């Protein structure tokens, strides 16, 4: 909702006629709050994406380490079989 729309709503309530400065300040406050909430939503989305990237990276490293451990264990098992 823009400043004009907000002010038109307030004028229909008669608030602008009684105290124009207060009505405009109220409109501006509402617009600023809406913009701040929108900005917080965007920041939340960016943070969630970053968390997803870090989670994916950690999962890939974990799988890579697991495969390396399994390969090392298999190599040790093969060496033990060869020694027998």
Biopython code that builds the backbone (N, CA, C, O; Angstrom):
import numpy as np
from Bio.PDB.StructureBuilder import StructureBuilder

atoms = [
    (1, "UNK", "N", (0.852, -1.168, 0.000)),
    (1, "UNK", "CA", (0.000, 0.000, 0.000)),
    (1, "UNK", "C", (0.897, 1.231, 0.000)),
    (1, "UNK", "O", (1.780, 1.361, 0.848)),
    (2, "UNK", "N", (0.673, 2.124, -0.943)),
    (2, "UNK", "CA", (1.473, 3.335, -1.036)),
    (2, "UNK", "C", (0.986, 4.403, -0.095)),
    (2, "UNK", "O", (-0.036, 4.248, 0.573)),
    (3, "UNK", "N", (1.724, 5.486, -0.048)),
    (3, "UNK", "CA", (1.377, 6.604, 0.830)),
    (3, "UNK", "C", (0.034, 7.185, 0.426)),
    (3, "UNK", "O", (-0.782, 7.522, 1.284)),
    (4, "UNK", "N", (-0.203, 7.304, -0.877)),
    (4, "UNK", "CA", (-1.464, 7.893, -1.344)),
    (4, "UNK", "C", (-2.655, 7.044, -0.920)),
    (4, "UNK", "O", (-3.663, 7.564, -0.442)),
    (5, "UNK", "N", (-2.526, 5.717, -1.102)),
    (5, "UNK", "CA", (-3.625, 4.828, -0.736)),
    (5, "UNK", "C", (-3.883, 4.870, 0.752)),
    (5, "UNK", "O", (-5.032, 4.879, 1.193)),
    (6, "UNK", "N", (-2.815, 4.897, 1.524)),
    (6, "UNK", "CA", (-2.958, 4.956, 2.981)),
    (6, "UNK", "C", (-3.636, 6.248, 3.390)),
    (6, "UNK", "O", (-4.536, 6.247, 4.230)),
    (7, "UNK", "N", (-3.203, 7.353, 2.797)),
    (7, "UNK", "CA", (-3.787, 8.647, 3.141)),
    (7, "UNK", "C", (-5.249, 8.724, 2.695)),
    (7, "UNK", "O", (-6.066, 9.348, 3.372)),
    (8, "UNK", "N", (-5.585, 8.102, 1.570)),
    (8, "UNK", "CA", (-6.983, 8.129, 1.127)),
    (8, "UNK", "C", (-7.860, 7.343, 2.097)),
    (8, "UNK", "O", (-8.995, 7.737, 2.365)),
    (9, "UNK", "N", (-7.339, 6.233, 2.626)),
    (9, "UNK", "CA", (-8.093, 5.484, 3.628)),
    (9, "UNK", "C", (-8.313, 6.317, 4.885)),
    (9, "UNK", "O", (-9.404, 6.342, 5.454)),
    (10, "UNK", "N", (-7.258, 6.992, 5.300)),
    (10, "UNK", "CA", (-7.379, 7.811, 6.505)),
    (10, "UNK", "C", (-8.336, 8.976, 6.289)),
    (10, "UNK", "O", (-9.071, 9.358, 7.199)),
    (11, "UNK", "N", (-8.327, 9.544, 5.076)),
    (11, "UNK", "CA", (-9.223, 10.672, 4.823)),
    (11, "UNK", "C", (-10.675, 10.217, 4.873)),
    (11, "UNK", "O", (-11.562, 10.963, 5.287)),
    (12, "UNK", "N", (-10.900, 8.978, 4.444)),
    (12, "UNK", "CA", (-12.269, 8.480, 4.515)),
    (12, "UNK", "C", (-12.713, 8.314, 5.964)),
    (12, "UNK", "O", (-13.908, 8.341, 6.255)),
    (13, "UNK", "N", (-11.788, 8.148, 6.839)),
    (13, "UNK", "CA", (-12.124, 8.034, 8.261)),
    (13, "UNK", "C", (-12.209, 9.403, 8.934)),
    (13, "UNK", "O", (-12.623, 9.516, 10.088)),
    (14, "UNK", "N", (-11.819, 10.419, 8.211)),
    (14, "UNK", "CA", (-11.901, 11.758, 8.771)),
    (14, "UNK", "C", (-10.678, 12.155, 9.570)),
    (14, "UNK", "O", (-10.652, 13.239, 10.152)),
    (15, "UNK", "N", (-9.672, 11.313, 9.615)),
    (15, "UNK", "CA", (-8.489, 11.604, 10.428)),
    (15, "UNK", "C", (-7.657, 12.724, 9.822)),
    (15, "UNK", "O", (-7.063, 13.519, 10.551)),
    (16, "UNK", "N", (-7.608, 12.795, 8.491)),
    (16, "UNK", "CA", (-6.800, 13.819, 7.841)),
    (16, "UNK", "C", (-7.359, 15.195, 8.128)),
    (16, "UNK", "O", (-6.601, 16.144, 8.334)),
    (17, "UNK", "N", (-8.671, 15.315, 8.145)),
    (17, "UNK", "CA", (-9.292, 16.623, 8.394)),
    (17, "UNK", "C", (-9.000, 17.133, 9.791)),
    (17, "UNK", "O", (-8.817, 18.334, 9.989)),
    (18, "UNK", "N", (-8.955, 16.236, 10.760)),
    (18, "UNK", "CA", (-8.756, 16.677, 12.139)),
    (18, "UNK", "C", (-7.294, 16.956, 12.455)),
    (18, "UNK", "O", (-6.990, 17.899, 13.186)),
    (19, "UNK", "N", (-6.382, 16.149, 11.915)),
    (19, "UNK", "CA", (-4.959, 16.333, 12.206)),
    (19, "UNK", "C", (-4.138, 15.832, 11.018)),
    (19, "UNK", "O", (-3.703, 14.680, 11.015)),
    (20, "UNK", "N", (-3.921, 16.677, 10.010)),
    (20, "UNK", "CA", (-3.217, 16.230, 8.799)),
    (20, "UNK", "C", (-1.804, 15.730, 9.051)),
    (20, "UNK", "O", (-1.383, 14.738, 8.457)),
    (21, "UNK", "N", (-1.075, 16.398, 9.915)),
    (21, "UNK", "CA", (0.312, 15.979, 10.170)),
    (21, "UNK", "C", (0.362, 14.600, 10.810)),
    (21, "UNK", "O", (1.186, 13.764, 10.439)),
    (22, "UNK", "N", (-0.509, 14.372, 11.755)),
    (22, "UNK", "CA", (-0.548, 13.070, 12.422)),
    (22, "UNK", "C", (-0.949, 11.977, 11.437)),
    (22, "UNK", "O", (-0.414, 10.869, 11.486)),
    (23, "UNK", "N", (-1.880, 12.283, 10.552)),
    (23, "UNK", "CA", (-2.329, 11.302, 9.567)),
    (23, "UNK", "C", (-1.203, 10.938, 8.602)),
    (23, "UNK", "O", (-1.012, 9.763, 8.287)),
    (24, "UNK", "N", (-0.465, 11.928, 8.137)),
    (24, "UNK", "CA", (0.649, 11.668, 7.228)),
    (24, "UNK", "C", (1.738, 10.886, 7.947)),
    (24, "UNK", "O", (2.313, 9.961, 7.374)),
    (25, "UNK", "N", (2.031, 11.243, 9.198)),
    (25, "UNK", "CA", (3.026, 10.505, 9.976)),
    (25, "UNK", "C", (2.590, 9.057, 10.150)),
    (25, "UNK", "O", (3.417, 8.147, 10.091)),
    (26, "UNK", "N", (1.305, 8.841, 10.362)),
    (26, "UNK", "CA", (0.789, 7.480, 10.506)),
    (26, "UNK", "C", (0.949, 6.713, 9.204)),
    (26, "UNK", "O", (1.316, 5.538, 9.215)),
    (27, "UNK", "N", (0.675, 7.371, 8.077)),
    (27, "UNK", "CA", (0.844, 6.726, 6.769)),
    (27, "UNK", "C", (2.301, 6.347, 6.545)),
    (27, "UNK", "O", (2.604, 5.224, 6.143)),
    (28, "UNK", "N", (3.185, 7.273, 6.804)),
    (28, "UNK", "CA", (4.605, 7.018, 6.595)),
    (28, "UNK", "C", (5.094, 5.895, 7.495)),
    (28, "UNK", "O", (5.885, 5.054, 7.067)),
    (29, "UNK", "N", (4.631, 5.877, 8.733)),
    (29, "UNK", "CA", (5.035, 4.824, 9.666)),
    (29, "UNK", "C", (4.593, 3.462, 9.145)),
    (29, "UNK", "O", (5.355, 2.497, 9.204)),
    (30, "UNK", "N", (3.365, 3.380, 8.634)),
    (30, "UNK", "CA", (2.865, 2.109, 8.121)),
    (30, "UNK", "C", (3.638, 1.656, 6.894)),
    (30, "UNK", "O", (3.930, 0.469, 6.745)),
    (31, "UNK", "N", (3.967, 2.585, 6.021)),
    (31, "UNK", "CA", (4.737, 2.252, 4.825)),
    (31, "UNK", "C", (6.132, 1.781, 5.214)),
    (31, "UNK", "O", (6.636, 0.804, 4.659)),
    (32, "UNK", "N", (6.755, 2.467, 6.161)),
    (32, "UNK", "CA", (8.092, 2.059, 6.618)),
    (32, "UNK", "C", (8.062, 0.682, 7.264)),
    (32, "UNK", "O", (8.965, -0.126, 7.046)),
    (33, "UNK", "N", (7.038, 0.412, 8.052)),
    (33, "UNK", "CA", (6.925, -0.902, 8.686)),
    (33, "UNK", "C", (6.759, -1.996, 7.628)),
    (33, "UNK", "O", (7.373, -3.058, 7.722)),
    (34, "UNK", "N", (5.925, -1.727, 6.624)),
    (34, "UNK", "CA", (5.711, -2.717, 5.571)),
    (34, "UNK", "C", (7.011, -2.974, 4.828)),
    (34, "UNK", "O", (7.330, -4.128, 4.539)),
    (35, "UNK", "N", (7.762, -1.940, 4.513)),
    (35, "UNK", "CA", (9.039, -2.102, 3.826)),
    (35, "UNK", "C", (10.052, -2.861, 4.690)),
    (35, "UNK", "O", (10.812, -3.688, 4.185)),
    (36, "UNK", "N", (10.054, -2.572, 5.994)),
    (36, "UNK", "CA", (10.982, -3.262, 6.895)),
    (36, "UNK", "C", (10.639, -4.749, 6.988)),
    (36, "UNK", "O", (11.535, -5.593, 7.002)),
    (37, "UNK", "N", (9.361, -5.067, 7.051)),
    (37, "UNK", "CA", (8.944, -6.475, 7.115)),
    (37, "UNK", "C", (9.309, -7.186, 5.819)),
    (37, "UNK", "O", (9.761, -8.331, 5.842)),
    (38, "UNK", "N", (9.114, -6.512, 4.692)),
    (38, "UNK", "CA", (9.481, -7.096, 3.400)),
    (38, "UNK", "C", (10.982, -7.362, 3.339)),
    (38, "UNK", "O", (11.414, -8.410, 2.861)),
    (39, "UNK", "N", (11.775, -6.405, 3.827)),
    (39, "UNK", "CA", (13.235, -6.568, 3.831)),
    (39, "UNK", "C", (13.649, -7.736, 4.732)),
    (39, "UNK", "O", (14.547, -8.500, 4.379)),
    (40, "UNK", "N", (13.008, -7.877, 5.880)),
    (40, "UNK", "CA", (13.308, -8.998, 6.774)),
    (40, "UNK", "C", (12.984, -10.337, 6.107)),
    (40, "UNK", "O", (13.725, -11.306, 6.268)),
    (41, "UNK", "N", (11.887, -10.390, 5.366)),
    (41, "UNK", "CA", (11.539, -11.608, 4.647)),
    (41, "UNK", "C", (12.599, -11.977, 3.612)),
    (41, "UNK", "O", (12.954, -13.146, 3.463)),
    (42, "UNK", "N", (13.103, -10.963, 2.895)),
    (42, "UNK", "CA", (14.154, -11.207, 1.905)),
    (42, "UNK", "C", (15.436, -11.694, 2.577)),
    (42, "UNK", "O", (16.091, -12.614, 2.087)),
    (43, "UNK", "N", (15.789, -11.066, 3.708)),
    (43, "UNK", "CA", (16.991, -11.485, 4.434)),
    (43, "UNK", "C", (16.829, -12.905, 4.969)),
    (43, "UNK", "O", (17.786, -13.680, 4.968)),
    (44, "UNK", "N", (15.639, -13.247, 5.421)),
    (44, "UNK", "CA", (15.377, -14.607, 5.912)),
    (44, "UNK", "C", (15.563, -15.621, 4.790)),
    (44, "UNK", "O", (16.161, -16.677, 4.996)),
    (45, "UNK", "N", (15.058, -15.304, 3.617)),
    (45, "UNK", "CA", (15.218, -16.211, 2.476)),
    (45, "UNK", "C", (16.694, -16.396, 2.125)),
    (45, "UNK", "O", (17.135, -17.519, 1.880)),
    (46, "UNK", "N", (17.463, -15.301, 2.099)),
    (46, "UNK", "CA", (18.896, -15.386, 1.804)),
    (46, "UNK", "C", (19.614, -16.246, 2.850)),
    (46, "UNK", "O", (20.483, -17.048, 2.506)),
    (47, "UNK", "N", (19.255, -16.079, 4.107)),
    (47, "UNK", "CA", (19.875, -16.860, 5.178)),
    (47, "UNK", "C", (19.535, -18.336, 5.037)),
    (47, "UNK", "O", (20.397, -19.192, 5.239)),
    (48, "UNK", "N", (18.286, -18.643, 4.691)),
    (48, "UNK", "CA", (17.898, -20.039, 4.502)),
    (48, "UNK", "C", (18.664, -20.673, 3.350)),
    (48, "UNK", "O", (19.042, -21.842, 3.426)),
    (49, "UNK", "N", (18.897, -19.914, 2.286)),
    (49, "UNK", "CA", (19.678, -20.439, 1.161)),
    (49, "UNK", "C", (21.107, -20.716, 1.604)),
    (49, "UNK", "O", (21.670, -21.757, 1.266)),
    (50, "UNK", "N", (21.696, -19.796, 2.355)),
    (50, "UNK", "CA", (23.071, -19.995, 2.843)),
    (50, "UNK", "C", (23.159, -21.220, 3.745)),
    (50, "UNK", "O", (24.113, -21.992, 3.656)),
    (51, "UNK", "N", (22.172, -21.398, 4.609)),
    (51, "UNK", "CA", (22.154, -22.569, 5.493)),
    (51, "UNK", "C", (22.067, -23.844, 4.657)),
    (51, "UNK", "O", (22.733, -24.832, 4.966)),
    (52, "UNK", "N", (21.265, -23.828, 3.617)),
    (52, "UNK", "CA", (21.147, -24.989, 2.739)),
    (52, "UNK", "C", (22.457, -25.319, 2.047)),
    (52, "UNK", "O", (22.814, -26.489, 1.910)),
    (53, "UNK", "N", (23.179, -24.288, 1.610)),
    (53, "UNK", "CA", (24.463, -24.507, 0.942)),
    (53, "UNK", "C", (25.469, -25.118, 1.916)),
    (53, "UNK", "O", (26.183, -26.058, 1.569)),
    (54, "UNK", "N", (25.521, -24.585, 3.125)),
    (54, "UNK", "CA", (26.451, -25.119, 4.127)),
    (54, "UNK", "C", (26.079, -26.562, 4.478)),
    (54, "UNK", "O", (26.957, -27.415, 4.605)),
    (55, "UNK", "N", (24.792, -26.834, 4.634)),
    (55, "UNK", "CA", (24.343, -28.190, 4.948)),
    (55, "UNK", "C", (24.730, -29.162, 3.839)),
    (55, "UNK", "O", (25.197, -30.268, 4.110)),
    (56, "UNK", "N", (24.537, -28.749, 2.605)),
    (56, "UNK", "CA", (24.890, -29.605, 1.466)),
    (56, "UNK", "C", (26.398, -29.857, 1.432)),
    (56, "UNK", "O", (26.833, -30.983, 1.197)),
    (57, "UNK", "N", (27.188, -28.819, 1.666)),
    (57, "UNK", "CA", (28.648, -28.952, 1.660)),
    (57, "UNK", "C", (29.105, -29.922, 2.749)),
    (57, "UNK", "O", (29.959, -30.776, 2.509)),
    (58, "UNK", "N", (28.532, -29.785, 3.951)),
    (58, "UNK", "CA", (28.893, -30.687, 5.047)),
    (58, "UNK", "C", (28.499, -32.125, 4.731)),
    (58, "UNK", "O", (29.247, -33.052, 5.040)),
    (59, "UNK", "N", (27.344, -32.320, 4.124)),
    (59, "UNK", "CA", (26.917, -33.666, 3.750)),
    (59, "UNK", "C", (27.882, -34.275, 2.738)),
    (59, "UNK", "O", (28.254, -35.441, 2.868)),
    (60, "UNK", "N", (28.292, -33.505, 1.733)),
    (60, "UNK", "CA", (29.224, -34.005, 0.733)),
    (60, "UNK", "C", (30.566, -34.373, 1.357)),
    (60, "UNK", "O", (31.150, -35.401, 1.015)),
    (61, "UNK", "N", (31.056, -33.534, 2.274)),
    (61, "UNK", "CA", (32.322, -33.846, 2.961)),
    (61, "UNK", "C", (32.199, -35.104, 3.808)),
    (61, "UNK", "O", (33.117, -35.923, 3.863)),
    (62, "UNK", "N", (31.062, -35.247, 4.464)),
    (62, "UNK", "CA", (30.832, -36.431, 5.286)),
    (62, "UNK", "C", (30.832, -37.696, 4.427)),
    (62, "UNK", "O", (31.443, -38.699, 4.793)),
    (63, "UNK", "N", (30.150, -37.644, 3.293)),
    (63, "UNK", "CA", (30.124, -38.804, 2.394)),
    (63, "UNK", "C", (31.511, -39.097, 1.829)),
    (63, "UNK", "O", (31.895, -40.259, 1.693)),
    (64, "UNK", "N", (32.253, -38.059, 1.504)),
    (64, "UNK", "CA", (33.610, -38.243, 0.985)),
    (64, "UNK", "C", (34.497, -38.902, 2.037)),
    (64, "UNK", "O", (35.265, -39.810, 1.719)),
    (65, "UNK", "N", (34.397, -38.453, 3.286)),
    (65, "UNK", "CA", (35.186, -39.048, 4.370)),
    (65, "UNK", "C", (34.775, -40.502, 4.616)),
    (65, "UNK", "O", (35.624, -41.353, 4.877)),
    (66, "UNK", "N", (33.472, -40.784, 4.534)),
    (66, "UNK", "CA", (32.995, -42.151, 4.744)),
    (66, "UNK", "C", (33.557, -43.078, 3.668)),
    (66, "UNK", "O", (34.013, -44.183, 3.962)),
    (67, "UNK", "N", (33.518, -42.609, 2.409)),
    (67, "UNK", "CA", (34.065, -43.430, 1.321)),
    (67, "UNK", "C", (35.563, -43.659, 1.502)),
    (67, "UNK", "O", (36.060, -44.756, 1.248)),
    (68, "UNK", "N", (36.288, -42.621, 1.941)),
    (68, "UNK", "CA", (37.728, -42.758, 2.159)),
    (68, "UNK", "C", (38.011, -43.764, 3.280)),
    (68, "UNK", "O", (38.930, -44.576, 3.173)),
    (69, "UNK", "N", (37.220, -43.703, 4.349)),
    (69, "UNK", "CA", (37.403, -44.651, 5.452)),
    (69, "UNK", "C", (37.104, -46.081, 4.993)),
    (69, "UNK", "O", (37.811, -47.017, 5.365)),
    (70, "UNK", "N", (36.057, -46.243, 4.186)),
    (70, "UNK", "CA", (35.721, -47.576, 3.686)),
    (70, "UNK", "C", (36.811, -48.101, 2.754)),
    (70, "UNK", "O", (37.142, -49.287, 2.786)),
    (71, "UNK", "N", (37.367, -47.221, 1.927)),
    (71, "UNK", "CA", (38.445, -47.633, 1.021)),
    (71, "UNK", "C", (39.681, -48.020, 1.813)),
    (71, "UNK", "O", (40.357, -48.992, 1.477)),
    (72, "UNK", "N", (39.984, -47.258, 2.870)),
    (72, "UNK", "CA", (41.144, -47.577, 3.703)),
    (72, "UNK", "C", (40.935, -48.903, 4.427)),
    (72, "UNK", "O", (41.859, -49.708, 4.539)),
    (73, "UNK", "N", (39.731, -49.124, 4.911)),
    (73, "UNK", "CA", (39.431, -50.389, 5.593)),
    (73, "UNK", "C", (39.522, -51.558, 4.622)),
    (73, "UNK", "O", (40.021, -52.625, 4.978)),
    (74, "UNK", "N", (39.050, -51.364, 3.418)),
    (74, "UNK", "CA", (39.130, -52.426, 2.409)),
    (74, "UNK", "C", (40.578, -52.712, 2.046)),
    (74, "UNK", "O", (40.951, -53.869, 1.849)),
    (75, "UNK", "N", (41.397, -51.671, 1.956)),
    (75, "UNK", "CA", (42.815, -51.850, 1.640)),
    (75, "UNK", "C", (43.518, -52.616, 2.757)),
    (75, "UNK", "O", (44.342, -53.489, 2.488)),
    (76, "UNK", "N", (43.198, -52.295, 4.003)),
    (76, "UNK", "CA", (43.790, -53.013, 5.141)),
    (76, "UNK", "C", (43.336, -54.464, 5.141)),
    (76, "UNK", "O", (44.124, -55.361, 5.443)),
    (77, "UNK", "N", (42.098, -54.698, 4.813)),
    (77, "UNK", "CA", (41.555, -56.058, 4.764)),
    (77, "UNK", "C", (42.256, -56.859, 3.674)),
    (77, "UNK", "O", (42.569, -58.034, 3.868)),
    (78, "UNK", "N", (42.503, -56.232, 2.536)),
    (78, "UNK", "CA", (43.203, -56.903, 1.430)),
    (78, "UNK", "C", (44.631, -57.231, 1.838)),
    (78, "UNK", "O", (45.132, -58.301, 1.494)),
    (79, "UNK", "N", (45.298, -56.342, 2.560)),
    (79, "UNK", "CA", (46.670, -56.581, 3.017)),
    (79, "UNK", "C", (46.713, -57.743, 3.999)),
    (79, "UNK", "O", (47.619, -58.575, 3.955)),
    (80, "UNK", "N", (45.706, -57.791, 4.903)),
    (80, "UNK", "CA", (45.648, -58.879, 5.879)),
    (80, "UNK", "C", (45.429, -60.216, 5.163)),
    (80, "UNK", "O", (46.002, -61.230, 5.559)),
    (81, "UNK", "N", (44.608, -60.222, 4.117)),
    (81, "UNK", "CA", (44.356, -61.451, 3.356)),
    (81, "UNK", "C", (45.628, -61.897, 2.617)),
    (81, "UNK", "O", (45.898, -63.092, 2.504)),
    (82, "UNK", "N", (46.396, -60.935, 2.122)),
    (82, "UNK", "CA", (47.613, -61.255, 1.385)),
    (82, "UNK", "C", (48.678, -61.817, 2.328)),
    (82, "UNK", "O", (49.451, -62.684, 1.920)),
    (83, "UNK", "N", (48.738, -61.350, 3.570)),
    (83, "UNK", "CA", (49.726, -61.808, 4.530)),
    (83, "UNK", "C", (49.431, -63.236, 4.999)),
    (83, "UNK", "O", (50.349, -63.935, 5.427)),
    (84, "UNK", "N", (48.225, -63.666, 4.933)),
    (84, "UNK", "CA", (47.852, -64.996, 5.440)),
    (84, "UNK", "C", (48.285, -66.103, 4.564)),
    (84, "UNK", "O", (48.035, -67.269, 4.873)),
]
sb = StructureBuilder()
sb.init_structure("model")
sb.init_model(0)
sb.init_chain("A")
sb.init_seg("    ")
for serial, (resi, resn, name, xyz) in enumerate(atoms, 1):
    if name == "N":
        sb.init_residue(resn, " ", resi, " ")
    sb.init_atom(name, np.array(xyz, "f"), 0.0, 1.0, " ", f" {name:<3s}", serial, name[0])
structure = sb.get_structure()
